[in-house]
Amino acid sequence: MIHIIHHSEYHFDKLRMYFGEDYTINNITISVPTIGDILEVGDYNKEIHENIGKLLLENKLDIIVTIGTDTKYTDKYLEENNYTNYYHFNNESESHEKIKELLHEGDAVLFKGSHAIKLGNIVKYLMEE
C-alpha cells in the first residue's frame, strides 16, 4: 500500500508539522514530498519557497518533487546546496506518470501546496491506478 497525505493549505508553518522527528506521521515515514507553489504570500514568496528547500534538506530526503512556477526558488536552494535528486514540473498534469514511477510499496507521499496548484488531481490519479 502507498500512503497518501494531501494538505492543500498554503501555510508554511503547517508544512513543518509533517517533518517532525524523523519526518513521520502516525509512524509512516514520508518518502516522497511533493511540494506545489504556496500562493498569496506577496513579498514573502521567494523567502518562503527558499525556506521550504531548507526544511526539505534538513530532513535528508532521498527524493523531492516540486510543482509550479514559484517552486523555482525551492529548486534553486536545493541546487545551491548540492542536492540534485529532485524533479520539477511546471504543473500537476505533467507530474502524474513520474510520481507514480517514483512510488513503491510502503512509501508515503506528501502533497502540500496551495489548492490552485491542483495537487488533488495527482491524488485522484494515483487512487485510480
N, C-alpha and C positions, 0 to 999 in steps of 0.2 A: 504494500500500500504506500502511496505517496501522500504526504500530509500537506495540505494547502492552507496557508494563513493569509487572509486578504484583509487589508486595512486601508480604506480609501480616504482617511482623514489626512489633511496636509500638515498637521502639527509635527514639527521636527522632534520635539521632546517625546512624543509618543513613539517615535522610532527607537529611541533609546531603551524603552522598556522591553523591546523584542530582543535586545542584546544584553541581557542581564548576565549573571555569572555563567560563563561558558555558552552564551547565547542560546539558551534553551527555553522552551515554553512547555510546561507540563511534561518535562523530561524528553522533549523532542528537540533535537539539535537542528537549527536552521542550516541547511547545506547550500541553498541557492537563494540568496536575497535578490529580488527583482525590484529595482527602485525606479519609479517614474518621477517625472517632474513634480516638484512641490510648487504649486502656483499661488498667486495672490499674496506674495510676500514682499512686493515692492522693492525698495532699495536693498533689501537683505538677500536678494536672490542668489547672487554669487557666493556670499558668505555661507548661506545655509547649505547650498549644494556642495561646497568645499568641505564643510563640517560633516556632511554625510559621508564623503570619501574618507575623512579622518576616522569616523566611527567605524566604518567598514574595515579599514586597515587595522584598527586596534583589536578587532576580533579575529584577525588572521584567517579569513575565509578563503577557501580554495577557488571559488568561482563567484563572480558578481555579474549581474545583468543590469544594465541601465537603459531606460527608455525615455525618449523625448528630446527636446532641444536644450533645456536648462541643465540637464544632467551632464552636459559637456564640461561643466565646472567640476563635477564629481570625477569624471573620466580624467580630466587634466590633473587633478590632485593625485589620483591613483598613479598616473604615468610619472609624475614628478617624484613620486616615492617608490619608483621601480616596481610597481605592481602592474603586470601585463595580462593576467588571466581574467579579463573581463570582456563582456560582449555588449556592444551598444547598438540600439535600434532606434530609428527616428520616430517610430510609432509602434503601437502594440501589435498591429496586424503583421508586421514584418518579423515579429519575435516568436510566433507560435511554434513553428517546427523546431527551432534551435532550443528553446526552453524544454520542449518535450524530449529532445535528444539528450539534453544535459541531465535529466532526472532519472534516478534509479530507484529500485525498490527500497523503501525505508527512508528516502530523502524527505526533507521538509523544505518547501519553497515559500518564502515570504513575499507577498506582493504589497508594496507600500508606495503610495503616491496619490496625488490629487485625483478626485473622481473623474475629472475631464480627460485624463490620460487613458481612461478606459481599460485599466488593468483587469477589471472584472471580465472582460471579453476573453482574456487569456485563461482565466479560471474556468469559464464556461467551456472553452475549447478542451482544456485538459480533462474536465469532468466527463466530456462526451467520448473521449478516447478510451 
